[in-house]
Amino acid sequence: MSDAGTSPWPAQVTVDLDAIAHNVGVLRGHAGSAGVMAVVKADAYGHGLVPSARAALAGGAAALGVAQPAEALALRQAGVAAPLLCWLLTPSVDADALLAADVQVAASAPWALDLLAAAARRAGRTAQVQLKADTGLARGGAFALPVRPGDPRTDFHALVRHAASLSAEGALRVVGVFSHFAYADAPEHPTVRAQQEAFADAVRLAERAGLDLEVRHLSNSAATLTTPAAAWDMVRPGLAVYGLSPVPELASAADLGLRPAMGVSARVAVVKRIPAGQGVSYGHTYAPERATTVVDVPIGYADGVPRHASGTGPVQVAGRRFRVSGRVCMDQFVVDVGDVAVATGDEVVLLGDADEAPTAQEWADAAGTISYEIVSRFGPRLPRRYVGEAGR
Ligand SMILES: *Cc1c(COP(=O)(O)O)cnc(C)c1O
């Protein structure tokens, strides 16, 4: 999966579309009767928006989810016609374009409903919206919990009331209510249960206001895999679609039957001998104790290799494991390969699917972050090569 040998590029990302389809199948197995909305925001977590979306649909996803309006429009422009939810609006959003593209839009506040209703009136159509309830993440969504103890008036109440009146007028139709967990990666954490209860209350409130909901959804990857009772009508996994574990403390990707879809590899650009004590890369934070061979690898932090993984990031060169030696630079980093025979042009694997290949979780551990950040940051300077047939 990681052969850069056929490529003219110094470094590239390989995406296995069949792995994406397979992972959606695994998630469907956990979702019971709930549909899978595959989350393809952030260029499908770095895997490439359109090919990944098509592969997820081929694997049985019932819908797609994105954060930004531009992502939704890009999918439609590419001809992807599946049900599509977009959940991060600002007042400058082009509601007319989203309506024309038949994108469902999440509303966190009355102003968002007003923008969508105005666009619907202009077009003589009905806008499809989903109400986003904040059940305890305190991020997006209308806050659905009392701010003062015992006070029943919440922002979510106001959102539901406004939605019900615009819906009675025919300007919009509320197709769903959804929320998002703060702590789903720790399924025993008390907030997981508390958010499920708050979500049930939010759904009840919307239904009592006369909204005829088609979908109610709460579960991200971690909840889909660990808390099946939270599935409602739809689950909304992102990370697991790409074959990574959202609960690395509890289960690896392999334990969960997931196949990592992303490979990252580069070709050795320079090979040289250096003497004992010669400092390597900026700041000379690494110096070998004896004469050694170092190789220069043409991929750096501008491509998404975390600079925080200086001195620690795992790589495989000539089939053997090493770590980044010294600081990761903008376009390159150095690896001390000792006395192993390495030639210019040899492959360096940063992420791969072979048994001994480094994983996104190892990079995350090396950089003090999460695997989400590792894959989503491998950037546009790296060409994507797609393998597998799913969705093509
Ligand atoms: C990113 C996101 C998801 C997917 O989360 P994962 O942890 O990657 O499964 C689901 N819902 C919302 C609202 C999100 O922002």
The ligand as an SDF file (V2000), in Angstrom:
LIG
                    3D

 15 15  0  0  0  0  0  0  0  0999 V2000
  -16.3290   15.2310   13.8940 C   0  0  0  0  0  0  0  0  0  0  0  0
  -17.7080   14.9420   14.3220 C   0  0  0  0  0  0  0  0  0  0  0  0
  -18.1970   13.6270   14.3360 C   0  0  0  0  0  0  0  0  0  0  0  0
  -17.3060   12.4160   14.1230 C   0  0  0  0  0  0  0  0  0  0  0  0
  -16.5480   12.1930   15.2870 O   0  0  0  0  0  0  0  0  0  0  0  0
  -15.5280   10.9520   15.3910 P   0  0  0  0  0  0  0  0  0  0  0  0
  -15.0430   11.0160   16.7780 O   0  0  0  0  0  0  0  0  0  0  0  0
  -14.4720   11.1880   14.3710 O   0  0  0  0  0  0  0  0  0  0  0  0
  -16.3170    9.7380   15.1000 O   0  0  0  0  0  0  0  0  0  0  0  0
  -19.5350   13.4380   14.6100 C   0  0  0  0  0  0  0  0  0  0  0  0
  -20.3370   14.4840   14.8760 N   0  0  0  0  0  0  0  0  0  0  0  0
  -19.8960   15.7580   14.9100 C   0  0  0  0  0  0  0  0  0  0  0  0
  -20.8460   16.8570   15.2390 C   0  0  0  0  0  0  0  0  0  0  0  0
  -18.5590   16.0300   14.6650 C   0  0  0  0  0  0  0  0  0  0  0  0
  -18.1150   17.2960   14.7120 O   0  0  0  0  0  0  0  0  0  0  0  0
  1  2  1  0
  2  3  1  0
  2 14  2  0
  3  4  1  0
  3 10  2  0
  4  5  1  0
  5  6  1  0
  6  7  2  0
  6  8  1  0
  6  9  1  0
 10 11  1  0
 11 12  2  0
 12 13  1  0
 12 14  1  0
 14 15  1  0
M  END
$$$$
